[in-house]
Amino acid sequence: MIQQEITKRILILDGAMGSVIQEYGLDEKDFRGDRFQDLPGLIKGNNDILNLTRPDVIGDIYERYLKAGADIISTNTFNAQRISQSDYGLCDFVREINETSARLAKKAAEKYSTPGKPRFVAGSVGPMNKTCSMSPDVSNPAYRELTYDQALEAYMEQIGGLVDGGADVILIETVFDTLNAKAAIDAAVRVIDGRDIPIMVSVTISDAAGRTLSGQTLDAFLASVSSYPIFSIGLNCSFGARQMKPYLKELSRRAPYYISCHPNAGLPNSLGLYDETPETMAPQIAEFIDEKLVNIVGGCCGTTPAFIEKYAPLVVGKEPHQPVEKPTSLWLSGLELLNTGEATFVNVGERCNVAGSRKFLRLIKEKSYEEALQIARKQVEDGAMVIDVNMDDGLLDAKAEMVHFLNLIASEPDIARVPVMIDSSKWDVIMAGLKCVQGKSIVNSISLKEGEEVFLSHACDVKSMGAAVVVMCFDEQGQATSYERRIEIAERAYRLLVDKVGFLPQDIIFDPNVLAIATGMEEHNAYALDFIRATEWIHQNLPGAHVSGGVSNLSFSFRGNNYLRESMHAVFLYHAIQVGMDFGIVNPSAKVTYDDIPQDHLTLIEDVVLNRHPESAEQLMELTGETGNTSETSQTSSTSASLNLEERLQEALIKGNGEHLDDDLKEALAKYPRAVDIIEGPLMAGMNEVGRRFGEGKMFLPQVVKTARTMKRAVEILQPFIDSGKTEGTGTTGNQRKVLLATVKGDVHDIGKNIVGVIMACNGYEVIDLGVMVPADQIVARAKEEHVDMIGLSGLITPSLEEMVNVASELKKAGLDIPIMIGGATTSELHVALKIAPVYGGPVVWLKDASQNPLVAQRLMADAEGYNEELNRTYAHLREQYIQEQQQLLSLDEARRRKTKLFE
């Protein structure tokens, strides 16, 4: 009903409760009443308990405000939640206090309501006496005395009592910490649960700069709450009407809500008293009304029914404020607003990601948080508009590290001024991160890979926390790699988010998957172009939605050649931004821009990015020798004529050039007693050299794939002689070895696995690829059924590491000791040593990149037992070293306990 009334007229809110209670001269006995005679400590000053001990006084105050002309009276429950009431030992009475206060107010409101002037009850919800965003310990900025979950639970209890008591509206007032306010709004939405009870929010400005106590500007605060179902927003406390007016004008121009204002009776004097009178305040309030700045006006500290009696006539016949249109652009915030509608492209800093920055990972592992913060600070200085934070590593407590680092960022204004992208593959990590951030952040990410039920659940969580969300173009079938699959998944996700969850379209950011191009595999050549086409389609067909991507993935094939990589990124972004890509996870300090690229290089790179012709990737390889790359493949130290047979065979593999392969292998067959000796000798020596150069960044992925294909051709040439050797009883079996590949359950990434499959097949192995999201029982069953020689497990996200441990355990339970090869972006040799190898009996080998697979496979097939013993010695050393390192790292509390006492 208040929703209709506010469109007709300006509503009058009551004034202060505490100021009026003082007029009654109550003492300790009044506050205790009969019920709390034996409660230890003083209770006087705890005004909320008067709802139970002196309901006559509270009821009388309600009626005095109603007689003065108030349309809305607020309950006497400003501190009536268990966090504040714990100071008095009254936690168990919180719900009763709120329900009783609301019933008293409702009774009074109904008494004074008329058909032409209905009266309403606002359930008053104050800010608590503890804060979620700031540390009370100056020496420990990451410490929090109050968590989001504690605040949420306390507010739900309070608001539940207010609603049960009959409150018509919930008033979350005197907000000084936006994270506390978000918990209160979240609690209100949960308790109201679809009922017709509006939510009012009123913030308090703490200084002349127009910021809250927790450091946010008004615009940033508006962004923080922009995703919530808010009825009105306003200002109260801190200032008198005169000091508040500039901020009220700013709010009324920007906020797409009804506007409320209830200022103090001026600023307190040296005695803590308020000098403004009803007569001096009324003209100032009249300015708010006449300038159409407000829809609801009342009083805060120092105001009484006499003030309200002066305000009431001022609104008669006056036109209320008309809320501005809701923004169609995405508003994000840290301490300051980021209006994405004012930016062509939002660059997200990528370096605070343990999966993408070895330095950042090392610093987090070493607990060197000050240096880690410097990385974040440097990104902001270099122009990052959002900071991506990812703590997903198999050997880190990702949840604890995320919370700790985000709390530290909150204490650094030069970093905290920008929004945060909370990036994790673990949902509990994302939720823990959201509960640390007062601004409006971005969740990276959700997807349909586990089906609609999980997708909708995650989306509702994000919405309840007031965040925007990145939606990856994955579904139950896996990762979208084509244009058609990208737009199919994006449209399905958009409809679910907007139609079912009620997500604001501008809070949706699609990531259509930036994938590596120029890998040497033809099916990858269109990845960039299809991304750009999908971006344009999303921009044209999914109104309001944004497009983002991890740009560095594009040039993965050219690790080690920074100029070429940055040039590819610049070209890709130039074309993608033109058709609607407005976010991107990038290195803000990248030095190469589109205009910096020489025309001949630009044409070639655009040919590759836009897939203009099939030879462009091959031609791009020639550019690597011209751009500061030290690739040994582009340096011919001697001519083929000067090389001996073994060197020529190795050179053919390294360069991927099979022009003279037939002749050289014919010569090798005459020299070596068995064809297999050629494979195990000079050919594998060449593959070893390829692996070394790739690991050092001196060769690139397309070259490795080309090498593998040359190796495949060599094996095909030798195959008849291998089979002949078998039939002649030479001892060579000639059996084709089998390798089973799978991306483990919970993970849909398969590009790297597919490249491994190509390389292994090119090296003469039969590849059984089970695809993505493969459960452990299927891996075990197929391994038995196919009698495989090796198993390759792949995973890109951190939960995959846990699943790999599970797969190894299940293989052992099944009585298998087949060698396991582990690969993927988040995997590491240390994780294998600590987590996987100890639960498995057979060899477990970590592979840094795809080029190593055939080399490792050869060793495993030649002497699995000996290789396993070598691995076990290595892993034992790594475990011992890790234990020693952990013992050297003291906890913060322990370090403080051991501090040098200089002055004792």
URJOGI-V31259 format. One record per helix or strand of 3 or more residues. SS is the DSSP state (alpha for helix, beta for strand). FROM is the first residue (numbers start at 1). TO is the last residue. If there is no record, write none. Layout:
{{SS;FROM;TO} {SS;FROM;TO}}
This chain:
{{alpha;2;5} {beta;11;13} {alpha;18;24} {alpha;28;32} {alpha;47;53} {alpha;55;68} {beta;72;74} {alpha;82;88} {alpha;91;112} {beta;120;125} {alpha;148;164} {beta;169;175} {alpha;178;192} {beta;198;203} {alpha;218;224} {beta;232;240} {alpha;241;254} {beta;258;264} {alpha;278;290} {beta;296;299} {alpha;305;315} {beta;331;333} {beta;337;339} {alpha;340;342} {beta;346;349} {alpha;358;365} {alpha;369;381} {beta;386;390} {alpha;398;410} {alpha;413;416} {beta;419;423} {alpha;427;434} {beta;442;446} {alpha;452;464} {beta;468;472} {alpha;483;501} {alpha;505;507} {beta;508;511} {alpha;522;524} {alpha;527;541} {beta;546;548} {alpha;551;558} {alpha;562;578} {beta;583;586} {alpha;594;596} {alpha;599;609} {alpha;616;626} {alpha;632;634} {alpha;640;642} {alpha;645;655} {alpha;661;671} {alpha;675;695} {alpha;701;727} {beta;738;744} {alpha;751;762} {beta;766;769} {alpha;776;786} {beta;790;794} {alpha;798;813} {beta;819;823} {alpha;829;839} {beta;844;846} {alpha;850;888} {alpha;892;897}}
